[in-house]
Amino acid sequence: MLISIDSVEVPSVNALLSGCPIIETLDLSFYSISLDKVCIPPSLKRLIVDIKNDHGACLELNVPDLEYLNISKIT
């Protein structure tokens, strides 16, 4: 399963990801208005994250099968 998310806020991202327990690939580009916590599902094998702000976000990663990680524009 592949999901690509662009220009959404963190609460919407968390709501979507909580309903996708078997997602394996996620290309996530989002705007954070504060240091919101993004909860990443443990089933992920590939994660690309692009934060669109100047203050970053908090990523909670518990992904034992993660094979690829690319994080950009995060403080």
PyMOL Python script that loads the backbone (N, CA, C, O; Angstrom):
from pymol import cmd

cmd.read_pdbstr("""\
ATOM      1  N   MET A   1       0.848  -1.168   0.000  1.00  0.00           N
ATOM      2  CA  MET A   1       0.000   0.000   0.000  1.00  0.00           C
ATOM      3  C   MET A   1       0.896   1.234   0.000  1.00  0.00           C
ATOM      4  O   MET A   1       1.868   1.293   0.753  1.00  0.00           O
ATOM      5  N   LEU A   2       0.581   2.211  -0.830  1.00  0.00           N
ATOM      6  CA  LEU A   2       1.327   3.465  -0.911  1.00  0.00           C
ATOM      7  C   LEU A   2       0.373   4.618  -0.669  1.00  0.00           C
ATOM      8  O   LEU A   2      -0.681   4.705  -1.300  1.00  0.00           O
ATOM      9  N   ILE A   3       0.745   5.506   0.249  1.00  0.00           N
ATOM     10  CA  ILE A   3      -0.035   6.714   0.503  1.00  0.00           C
ATOM     11  C   ILE A   3       0.909   7.895   0.414  1.00  0.00           C
ATOM     12  O   ILE A   3       1.985   7.884   1.014  1.00  0.00           O
ATOM     13  N   SER A   4       0.511   8.913  -0.332  1.00  0.00           N
ATOM     14  CA  SER A   4       1.285  10.145  -0.430  1.00  0.00           C
ATOM     15  C   SER A   4       0.414  11.273   0.095  1.00  0.00           C
ATOM     16  O   SER A   4      -0.698  11.482  -0.389  1.00  0.00           O
ATOM     17  N   ILE A   5       0.920  12.004   1.088  1.00  0.00           N
ATOM     18  CA  ILE A   5       0.159  13.077   1.724  1.00  0.00           C
ATOM     19  C   ILE A   5       0.904  14.382   1.517  1.00  0.00           C
ATOM     20  O   ILE A   5       2.112  14.445   1.740  1.00  0.00           O
ATOM     21  N   ASP A   6       0.200  15.427   1.092  1.00  0.00           N
ATOM     22  CA  ASP A   6       0.851  16.712   0.864  1.00  0.00           C
ATOM     23  C   ASP A   6       0.017  17.835   1.463  1.00  0.00           C
ATOM     24  O   ASP A   6      -1.192  17.905   1.244  1.00  0.00           O
ATOM     25  N   SER A   7       0.661  18.704   2.212  1.00  0.00           N
ATOM     26  CA  SER A   7       0.068  19.942   2.736  1.00  0.00           C
ATOM     27  C   SER A   7      -1.162  19.726   3.614  1.00  0.00           C
ATOM     28  O   SER A   7      -2.221  20.299   3.357  1.00  0.00           O
ATOM     29  N   VAL A   8      -1.025  18.909   4.637  1.00  0.00           N
ATOM     30  CA  VAL A   8      -2.084  18.747   5.629  1.00  0.00           C
ATOM     31  C   VAL A   8      -1.494  19.010   7.014  1.00  0.00           C
ATOM     32  O   VAL A   8      -0.275  19.014   7.184  1.00  0.00           O
ATOM     33  N   GLU A   9      -2.354  19.226   7.991  1.00  0.00           N
ATOM     34  CA  GLU A   9      -1.898  19.485   9.354  1.00  0.00           C
ATOM     35  C   GLU A   9      -1.791  18.175  10.137  1.00  0.00           C
ATOM     36  O   GLU A   9      -2.415  17.176   9.780  1.00  0.00           O
ATOM     37  N   VAL A  10      -1.005  18.191  11.195  1.00  0.00           N
ATOM     38  CA  VAL A  10      -0.660  16.993  11.953  1.00  0.00           C
ATOM     39  C   VAL A  10      -1.871  16.217  12.488  1.00  0.00           C
ATOM     40  O   VAL A  10      -1.881  14.994  12.347  1.00  0.00           O
ATOM     41  N   PRO A  11      -2.889  16.837  13.089  1.00  0.00           N
ATOM     42  CA  PRO A  11      -4.023  16.042  13.566  1.00  0.00           C
ATOM     43  C   PRO A  11      -4.680  15.215  12.453  1.00  0.00           C
ATOM     44  O   PRO A  11      -5.116  14.089  12.693  1.00  0.00           O
ATOM     45  N   SER A  12      -4.749  15.761  11.257  1.00  0.00           N
ATOM     46  CA  SER A  12      -5.313  15.021  10.127  1.00  0.00           C
ATOM     47  C   SER A  12      -4.412  13.861   9.729  1.00  0.00           C
ATOM     48  O   SER A  12      -4.897  12.782   9.386  1.00  0.00           O
ATOM     49  N   VAL A  13      -3.102  14.083   9.773  1.00  0.00           N
ATOM     50  CA  VAL A  13      -2.142  13.025   9.451  1.00  0.00           C
ATOM     51  C   VAL A  13      -2.295  11.871  10.440  1.00  0.00           C
ATOM     52  O   VAL A  13      -2.379  10.713  10.031  1.00  0.00           O
ATOM     53  N   ASN A  14      -2.330  12.178  11.730  1.00  0.00           N
ATOM     54  CA  ASN A  14      -2.465  11.132  12.747  1.00  0.00           C
ATOM     55  C   ASN A  14      -3.779  10.374  12.609  1.00  0.00           C
ATOM     56  O   ASN A  14      -3.808   9.155  12.777  1.00  0.00           O
ATOM     57  N   ALA A  15      -4.856  11.072  12.309  1.00  0.00           N
ATOM     58  CA  ALA A  15      -6.149  10.411  12.130  1.00  0.00           C
ATOM     59  C   ALA A  15      -6.099   9.447  10.949  1.00  0.00           C
ATOM     60  O   ALA A  15      -6.606   8.329  11.035  1.00  0.00           O
ATOM     61  N   LEU A  16      -5.494   9.875   9.856  1.00  0.00           N
ATOM     62  CA  LEU A  16      -5.385   9.018   8.678  1.00  0.00           C
ATOM     63  C   LEU A  16      -4.508   7.799   8.967  1.00  0.00           C
ATOM     64  O   LEU A  16      -4.886   6.672   8.651  1.00  0.00           O
ATOM     65  N   LEU A  17      -3.343   8.024   9.566  1.00  0.00           N
ATOM     66  CA  LEU A  17      -2.411   6.926   9.810  1.00  0.00           C
ATOM     67  C   LEU A  17      -2.945   5.906  10.809  1.00  0.00           C
ATOM     68  O   LEU A  17      -2.625   4.721  10.714  1.00  0.00           O
ATOM     69  N   SER A  18      -3.751   6.353  11.761  1.00  0.00           N
ATOM     70  CA  SER A  18      -4.315   5.410  12.731  1.00  0.00           C
ATOM     71  C   SER A  18      -5.288   4.445  12.062  1.00  0.00           C
ATOM     72  O   SER A  18      -5.544   3.362  12.587  1.00  0.00           O
ATOM     73  N   GLY A  19      -5.831   4.830  10.910  1.00  0.00           N
ATOM     74  CA  GLY A  19      -6.742   3.965  10.168  1.00  0.00           C
ATOM     75  C   GLY A  19      -6.063   3.133   9.101  1.00  0.00           C
ATOM     76  O   GLY A  19      -6.737   2.455   8.326  1.00  0.00           O
ATOM     77  N   CYS A  20      -4.729   3.173   9.045  1.00  0.00           N
ATOM     78  CA  CYS A  20      -3.959   2.430   8.036  1.00  0.00           C
ATOM     79  C   CYS A  20      -2.922   1.546   8.723  1.00  0.00           C
ATOM     80  O   CYS A  20      -1.726   1.818   8.615  1.00  0.00           O
ATOM     81  N   PRO A  21      -3.346   0.500   9.424  1.00  0.00           N
ATOM     82  CA  PRO A  21      -2.397  -0.290  10.210  1.00  0.00           C
ATOM     83  C   PRO A  21      -1.404  -1.114   9.397  1.00  0.00           C
ATOM     84  O   PRO A  21      -0.404  -1.569   9.952  1.00  0.00           O
ATOM     85  N   ILE A  22      -1.643  -1.323   8.094  1.00  0.00           N
ATOM     86  CA  ILE A  22      -0.720  -2.141   7.303  1.00  0.00           C
ATOM     87  C   ILE A  22       0.065  -1.340   6.271  1.00  0.00           C
ATOM     88  O   ILE A  22       0.687  -1.921   5.381  1.00  0.00           O
ATOM     89  N   ILE A  23       0.045  -0.028   6.376  1.00  0.00           N
ATOM     90  CA  ILE A  23       0.770   0.813   5.423  1.00  0.00           C
ATOM     91  C   ILE A  23       2.270   0.490   5.488  1.00  0.00           C
ATOM     92  O   ILE A  23       2.828   0.330   6.574  1.00  0.00           O
ATOM     93  N   GLU A  24       2.922   0.396   4.311  1.00  0.00           N
ATOM     94  CA  GLU A  24       4.347   0.074   4.248  1.00  0.00           C
ATOM     95  C   GLU A  24       5.198   1.219   3.717  1.00  0.00           C
ATOM     96  O   GLU A  24       6.385   1.298   4.034  1.00  0.00           O
ATOM     97  N   THR A  25       4.616   2.114   2.912  1.00  0.00           N
ATOM     98  CA  THR A  25       5.364   3.227   2.326  1.00  0.00           C
ATOM     99  C   THR A  25       4.604   4.520   2.575  1.00  0.00           C
ATOM    100  O   THR A  25       3.402   4.600   2.324  1.00  0.00           O
ATOM    101  N   LEU A  26       5.311   5.534   3.069  1.00  0.00           N
ATOM    102  CA  LEU A  26       4.670   6.818   3.339  1.00  0.00           C
ATOM    103  C   LEU A  26       5.595   7.945   2.920  1.00  0.00           C
ATOM    104  O   LEU A  26       6.729   8.040   3.391  1.00  0.00           O
ATOM    105  N   ASP A  27       5.103   8.798   2.034  1.00  0.00           N
ATOM    106  CA  ASP A  27       5.797  10.018   1.623  1.00  0.00           C
ATOM    107  C   ASP A  27       4.984  11.154   2.227  1.00  0.00           C
ATOM    108  O   ASP A  27       3.914  11.491   1.721  1.00  0.00           O
ATOM    109  N   LEU A  28       5.483  11.739   3.296  1.00  0.00           N
ATOM    110  CA  LEU A  28       4.711  12.666   4.118  1.00  0.00           C
ATOM    111  C   LEU A  28       5.290  14.071   4.039  1.00  0.00           C
ATOM    112  O   LEU A  28       6.435  14.300   4.430  1.00  0.00           O
ATOM    113  N   SER A  29       4.498  15.008   3.533  1.00  0.00           N
ATOM    114  CA  SER A  29       4.884  16.412   3.464  1.00  0.00           C
ATOM    115  C   SER A  29       3.772  17.195   4.151  1.00  0.00           C
ATOM    116  O   SER A  29       2.639  17.214   3.669  1.00  0.00           O
ATOM    117  N   PHE A  30       4.086  17.845   5.278  1.00  0.00           N
ATOM    118  CA  PHE A  30       3.008  18.498   6.014  1.00  0.00           C
ATOM    119  C   PHE A  30       3.468  19.778   6.684  1.00  0.00           C
ATOM    120  O   PHE A  30       4.664  20.032   6.831  1.00  0.00           O
ATOM    121  N   TYR A  31       2.488  20.580   7.087  1.00  0.00           N
ATOM    122  CA  TYR A  31       2.701  21.844   7.787  1.00  0.00           C
ATOM    123  C   TYR A  31       2.352  21.634   9.250  1.00  0.00           C
ATOM    124  O   TYR A  31       1.270  21.141   9.570  1.00  0.00           O
ATOM    125  N   SER A  32       3.253  22.003  10.129  1.00  0.00           N
ATOM    126  CA  SER A  32       3.028  21.872  11.561  1.00  0.00           C
ATOM    127  C   SER A  32       2.957  23.268  12.174  1.00  0.00           C
ATOM    128  O   SER A  32       3.856  24.082  11.964  1.00  0.00           O
ATOM    129  N   ILE A  33       1.885  23.553  12.936  1.00  0.00           N
ATOM    130  CA  ILE A  33       1.757  24.882  13.535  1.00  0.00           C
ATOM    131  C   ILE A  33       2.455  24.969  14.889  1.00  0.00           C
ATOM    132  O   ILE A  33       2.623  26.060  15.434  1.00  0.00           O
ATOM    133  N   SER A  34       2.856  23.841  15.424  1.00  0.00           N
ATOM    134  CA  SER A  34       3.609  23.804  16.675  1.00  0.00           C
ATOM    135  C   SER A  34       4.428  22.519  16.669  1.00  0.00           C
ATOM    136  O   SER A  34       4.499  21.839  15.645  1.00  0.00           O
ATOM    137  N   LEU A  35       5.033  22.184  17.773  1.00  0.00           N
ATOM    138  CA  LEU A  35       5.784  20.933  17.844  1.00  0.00           C
ATOM    139  C   LEU A  35       4.822  19.763  18.056  1.00  0.00           C
ATOM    140  O   LEU A  35       4.872  19.080  19.079  1.00  0.00           O
ATOM    141  N   ASP A  36       3.954  19.548  17.079  1.00  0.00           N
ATOM    142  CA  ASP A  36       2.994  18.452  17.129  1.00  0.00           C
ATOM    143  C   ASP A  36       3.712  17.114  17.011  1.00  0.00           C
ATOM    144  O   ASP A  36       4.767  17.020  16.384  1.00  0.00           O
ATOM    145  N   LYS A  37       3.138  16.088  17.611  1.00  0.00           N
ATOM    146  CA  LYS A  37       3.714  14.751  17.545  1.00  0.00           C
ATOM    147  C   LYS A  37       3.030  13.954  16.441  1.00  0.00           C
ATOM    148  O   LYS A  37       1.808  13.804  16.440  1.00  0.00           O
ATOM    149  N   VAL A  38       3.822  13.446  15.506  1.00  0.00           N
ATOM    150  CA  VAL A  38       3.317  12.593  14.437  1.00  0.00           C
ATOM    151  C   VAL A  38       3.585  11.148  14.833  1.00  0.00           C
ATOM    152  O   VAL A  38       4.731  10.771  15.081  1.00  0.00           O
ATOM    153  N   CYS A  39       2.541  10.344  14.894  1.00  0.00           N
ATOM    154  CA  CYS A  39       2.678   8.937  15.273  1.00  0.00           C
ATOM    155  C   CYS A  39       2.755   8.076  14.015  1.00  0.00           C
ATOM    156  O   CYS A  39       1.791   7.980  13.256  1.00  0.00           O
ATOM    157  N   ILE A  40       3.910   7.454  13.805  1.00  0.00           N
ATOM    158  CA  ILE A  40       4.165   6.663  12.605  1.00  0.00           C
ATOM    159  C   ILE A  40       3.830   5.195  12.886  1.00  0.00           C
ATOM    160  O   ILE A  40       4.275   4.653  13.898  1.00  0.00           O
ATOM    161  N   PRO A  41       3.043   4.529  11.999  1.00  0.00           N
ATOM    162  CA  PRO A  41       2.666   3.131  12.222  1.00  0.00           C
ATOM    163  C   PRO A  41       3.878   2.190  12.178  1.00  0.00           C
ATOM    164  O   PRO A  41       4.797   2.419  11.392  1.00  0.00           O
ATOM    165  N   PRO A  42       3.895   1.142  13.001  1.00  0.00           N
ATOM    166  CA  PRO A  42       5.033   0.224  13.059  1.00  0.00           C
ATOM    167  C   PRO A  42       5.206  -0.646  11.820  1.00  0.00           C
ATOM    168  O   PRO A  42       6.254  -1.272  11.662  1.00  0.00           O
ATOM    169  N   SER A  43       4.222  -0.705  10.944  1.00  0.00           N
ATOM    170  CA  SER A  43       4.312  -1.554   9.750  1.00  0.00           C
ATOM    171  C   SER A  43       5.144  -0.939   8.626  1.00  0.00           C
ATOM    172  O   SER A  43       5.414  -1.607   7.628  1.00  0.00           O
ATOM    173  N   LEU A  44       5.553   0.322   8.773  1.00  0.00           N
ATOM    174  CA  LEU A  44       6.268   1.016   7.692  1.00  0.00           C
ATOM    175  C   LEU A  44       7.605   0.374   7.365  1.00  0.00           C
ATOM    176  O   LEU A  44       8.339  -0.073   8.246  1.00  0.00           O
ATOM    177  N   LYS A  45       7.901   0.342   6.058  1.00  0.00           N
ATOM    178  CA  LYS A  45       9.203  -0.104   5.575  1.00  0.00           C
ATOM    179  C   LYS A  45       9.961   1.049   4.923  1.00  0.00           C
ATOM    180  O   LYS A  45      11.188   1.023   4.836  1.00  0.00           O
ATOM    181  N   ARG A  46       9.222   2.061   4.467  1.00  0.00           N
ATOM    182  CA  ARG A  46       9.834   3.200   3.774  1.00  0.00           C
ATOM    183  C   ARG A  46       9.126   4.477   4.218  1.00  0.00           C
ATOM    184  O   ARG A  46       7.901   4.568   4.143  1.00  0.00           O
ATOM    185  N   LEU A  47       9.906   5.478   4.687  1.00  0.00           N
ATOM    186  CA  LEU A  47       9.333   6.726   5.181  1.00  0.00           C
ATOM    187  C   LEU A  47      10.130   7.915   4.664  1.00  0.00           C
ATOM    188  O   LEU A  47      11.349   7.980   4.822  1.00  0.00           O
ATOM    189  N   ILE A  48       9.422   8.856   4.044  1.00  0.00           N
ATOM    190  CA  ILE A  48      10.002  10.119   3.584  1.00  0.00           C
ATOM    191  C   ILE A  48       9.207  11.230   4.256  1.00  0.00           C
ATOM    192  O   ILE A  48       7.984  11.275   4.131  1.00  0.00           O
ATOM    193  N   VAL A  49       9.889  12.133   4.970  1.00  0.00           N
ATOM    194  CA  VAL A  49       9.217  13.197   5.716  1.00  0.00           C
ATOM    195  C   VAL A  49       9.789  14.548   5.321  1.00  0.00           C
ATOM    196  O   VAL A  49      11.006  14.732   5.290  1.00  0.00           O
ATOM    197  N   ASP A  50       8.902  15.495   5.019  1.00  0.00           N
ATOM    198  CA  ASP A  50       9.278  16.874   4.694  1.00  0.00           C
ATOM    199  C   ASP A  50       8.382  17.787   5.522  1.00  0.00           C
ATOM    200  O   ASP A  50       7.173  17.842   5.295  1.00  0.00           O
ATOM    201  N   ILE A  51       8.969  18.508   6.486  1.00  0.00           N
ATOM    202  CA  ILE A  51       8.213  19.405   7.356  1.00  0.00           C
ATOM    203  C   ILE A  51       8.256  20.808   6.766  1.00  0.00           C
ATOM    204  O   ILE A  51       9.334  21.328   6.476  1.00  0.00           O
ATOM    205  N   LYS A  52       7.088  21.425   6.587  1.00  0.00           N
ATOM    206  CA  LYS A  52       7.009  22.742   5.952  1.00  0.00           C
ATOM    207  C   LYS A  52       6.799  23.837   6.988  1.00  0.00           C
ATOM    208  O   LYS A  52       5.720  24.425   7.057  1.00  0.00           O
ATOM    209  N   ASN A  53       7.818  24.117   7.793  1.00  0.00           N
ATOM    210  CA  ASN A  53       7.763  25.230   8.733  1.00  0.00           C
ATOM    211  C   ASN A  53       9.164  25.511   9.250  1.00  0.00           C
ATOM    212  O   ASN A  53      10.123  24.853   8.849  1.00  0.00           O
ATOM    213  N   ASP A  54       9.280  26.487  10.140  1.00  0.00           N
ATOM    214  CA  ASP A  54      10.587  26.846  10.681  1.00  0.00           C
ATOM    215  C   ASP A  54      10.856  26.279  12.072  1.00  0.00           C
ATOM    216  O   ASP A  54      11.961  26.439  12.590  1.00  0.00           O
ATOM    217  N   HIS A  55       9.881  25.624  12.683  1.00  0.00           N
ATOM    218  CA  HIS A  55      10.086  25.145  14.046  1.00  0.00           C
ATOM    219  C   HIS A  55      10.035  23.630  14.183  1.00  0.00           C
ATOM    220  O   HIS A  55      10.222  23.124  15.290  1.00  0.00           O
ATOM    221  N   GLY A  56       9.792  22.884  13.113  1.00  0.00           N
ATOM    222  CA  GLY A  56       9.871  21.429  13.136  1.00  0.00           C
ATOM    223  C   GLY A  56       8.648  20.738  13.679  1.00  0.00           C
ATOM    224  O   GLY A  56       7.570  21.324  13.774  1.00  0.00           O
ATOM    225  N   ALA A  57       8.831  19.485  14.032  1.00  0.00           N
ATOM    226  CA  ALA A  57       7.773  18.649  14.574  1.00  0.00           C
ATOM    227  C   ALA A  57       8.437  17.533  15.365  1.00  0.00           C
ATOM    228  O   ALA A  57       9.659  17.388  15.346  1.00  0.00           O
ATOM    229  N   CYS A  58       7.642  16.764  16.046  1.00  0.00           N
ATOM    230  CA  CYS A  58       8.147  15.633  16.817  1.00  0.00           C
ATOM    231  C   CYS A  58       7.668  14.354  16.139  1.00  0.00           C
ATOM    232  O   CYS A  58       6.464  14.139  15.994  1.00  0.00           O
ATOM    233  N   LEU A  59       8.597  13.512  15.727  1.00  0.00           N
ATOM    234  CA  LEU A  59       8.240  12.240  15.114  1.00  0.00           C
ATOM    235  C   LEU A  59       8.441  11.125  16.131  1.00  0.00           C
ATOM    236  O   LEU A  59       9.514  10.995  16.720  1.00  0.00           O
ATOM    237  N   GLU A  60       7.414  10.333  16.328  1.00  0.00           N
ATOM    238  CA  GLU A  60       7.521   9.176  17.207  1.00  0.00           C
ATOM    239  C   GLU A  60       7.696   7.959  16.316  1.00  0.00           C
ATOM    240  O   GLU A  60       6.757   7.532  15.644  1.00  0.00           O
ATOM    241  N   LEU A  61       8.903   7.401  16.311  1.00  0.00           N
ATOM    242  CA  LEU A  61       9.214   6.285  15.423  1.00  0.00           C
ATOM    243  C   LEU A  61       9.411   5.000  16.219  1.00  0.00           C
ATOM    244  O   LEU A  61      10.346   4.890  17.012  1.00  0.00           O
ATOM    245  N   ASN A  62       8.537   4.043  16.006  1.00  0.00           N
ATOM    246  CA  ASN A  62       8.689   2.693  16.530  1.00  0.00           C
ATOM    247  C   ASN A  62       8.408   1.773  15.352  1.00  0.00           C
ATOM    248  O   ASN A  62       7.344   1.160  15.265  1.00  0.00           O
ATOM    249  N   VAL A  63       9.371   1.688  14.455  1.00  0.00           N
ATOM    250  CA  VAL A  63       9.188   0.986  13.183  1.00  0.00           C
ATOM    251  C   VAL A  63      10.296  -0.062  13.008  1.00  0.00           C
ATOM    252  O   VAL A  63      11.304   0.205  12.354  1.00  0.00           O
ATOM    253  N   PRO A  64      10.111  -1.242  13.587  1.00  0.00           N
ATOM    254  CA  PRO A  64      11.161  -2.261  13.585  1.00  0.00           C
ATOM    255  C   PRO A  64      11.559  -2.766  12.201  1.00  0.00           C
ATOM    256  O   PRO A  64      12.678  -3.252  12.034  1.00  0.00           O
ATOM    257  N   ASP A  65      10.682  -2.667  11.208  1.00  0.00           N
ATOM    258  CA  ASP A  65      10.994  -3.168   9.868  1.00  0.00           C
ATOM    259  C   ASP A  65      11.379  -2.063   8.890  1.00  0.00           C
ATOM    260  O   ASP A  65      11.440  -2.304   7.684  1.00  0.00           O
ATOM    261  N   LEU A  66      11.642  -0.845   9.393  1.00  0.00           N
ATOM    262  CA  LEU A  66      11.982   0.279   8.526  1.00  0.00           C
ATOM    263  C   LEU A  66      13.279  -0.008   7.767  1.00  0.00           C
ATOM    264  O   LEU A  66      14.303  -0.341   8.363  1.00  0.00           O
ATOM    265  N   GLU A  67      13.211   0.129   6.431  1.00  0.00           N
ATOM    266  CA  GLU A  67      14.363  -0.126   5.570  1.00  0.00           C
ATOM    267  C   GLU A  67      14.932   1.163   4.985  1.00  0.00           C
ATOM    268  O   GLU A  67      16.107   1.206   4.618  1.00  0.00           O
ATOM    269  N   TYR A  68      14.111   2.220   4.892  1.00  0.00           N
ATOM    270  CA  TYR A  68      14.548   3.478   4.282  1.00  0.00           C
ATOM    271  C   TYR A  68      13.928   4.645   5.032  1.00  0.00           C
ATOM    272  O   TYR A  68      12.731   4.639   5.318  1.00  0.00           O
ATOM    273  N   LEU A  69      14.750   5.658   5.355  1.00  0.00           N
ATOM    274  CA  LEU A  69      14.268   6.854   6.043  1.00  0.00           C
ATOM    275  C   LEU A  69      14.930   8.077   5.438  1.00  0.00           C
ATOM    276  O   LEU A  69      16.155   8.135   5.328  1.00  0.00           O
ATOM    277  N   ASN A  70      14.116   9.064   5.042  1.00  0.00           N
ATOM    278  CA  ASN A  70      14.611  10.330   4.504  1.00  0.00           C
ATOM    279  C   ASN A  70      13.832  11.442   5.203  1.00  0.00           C
ATOM    280  O   ASN A  70      12.620  11.558   5.022  1.00  0.00           O
ATOM    281  N   ILE A  71      14.522  12.261   6.000  1.00  0.00           N
ATOM    282  CA  ILE A  71      13.886  13.369   6.712  1.00  0.00           C
ATOM    283  C   ILE A  71      14.535  14.659   6.250  1.00  0.00           C
ATOM    284  O   ILE A  71      15.757  14.798   6.299  1.00  0.00           O
ATOM    285  N   SER A  72      13.713  15.610   5.799  1.00  0.00           N
ATOM    286  CA  SER A  72      14.257  16.895   5.358  1.00  0.00           C
ATOM    287  C   SER A  72      13.440  18.039   5.934  1.00  0.00           C
ATOM    288  O   SER A  72      12.266  17.887   6.273  1.00  0.00           O
ATOM    289  N   LYS A  73      14.096  19.192   6.036  1.00  0.00           N
ATOM    290  CA  LYS A  73      13.462  20.413   6.540  1.00  0.00           C
ATOM    291  C   LYS A  73      12.836  20.223   7.909  1.00  0.00           C
ATOM    292  O   LYS A  73      11.706  20.654   8.138  1.00  0.00           O
ATOM    293  N   ILE A  74      13.541  19.594   8.807  1.00  0.00           N
ATOM    294  CA  ILE A  74      13.036  19.417  10.161  1.00  0.00           C
ATOM    295  C   ILE A  74      14.072  19.981  11.122  1.00  0.00           C
ATOM    296  O   ILE A  74      15.274  19.816  10.914  1.00  0.00           O
ATOM    297  N   THR A  75      13.608  20.646  12.172  1.00  0.00           N
ATOM    298  CA  THR A  75      14.542  21.224  13.139  1.00  0.00           C
ATOM    299  C   THR A  75      14.562  20.398  14.401  1.00  0.00           C
ATOM    300  O   THR A  75      15.290  20.722  15.340  1.00  0.00           O
TER     301      THR A  75
END
""", "prot")
cmd.dss("prot")
cmd.show_as("cartoon", "prot")
cmd.util.cbc("prot")
cmd.orient("prot")
